[in-house]
């Protein structure tokens, strides 16, 4: 977890991502990309904890995959 420093405003959402999904397939010329998930930050919590990021998939606000090649 990389937290936004306290000197910056905190948002209402959490972003989880794998920046280079499929990197083990680069040598065989298979597509790679970035996979991401957006979750709503639980109400009533001052900071962000690991538990906040472990929500059920049905609670995702958005998700996607960007293919690079």
Residue pairs with C-beta under 8 A, 6 or more apart in sequence:
1 48
1 49
1 50
1 53
3 47
3 48
4 10
4 11
10 41
10 48
11 41
12 40
12 41
13 38
13 39
13 40
13 41
13 61
14 38
14 39
14 40
14 41
14 48
14 52
14 53
15 36
15 37
15 38
16 36
16 37
16 38
16 39
16 53
17 34
17 35
17 36
17 37
18 34
18 35
18 36
19 34
20 32
20 34
21 32
21 33
21 34
21 35
21 65
22 30
22 31
22 32
22 33
23 32
25 31
25 32
26 32
31 67
31 68
31 69
32 67
32 68
32 69
33 65
33 66
33 67
33 68
34 65
34 66
34 68
35 63
35 64
35 65
36 63
36 64
36 65
36 66
37 57
37 60
37 62
37 63
38 60
38 61
38 62
38 63
39 52
39 53
39 55
39 59
39 60
39 61
40 59
40 61
41 48
41 52
42 52
42 55
45 52
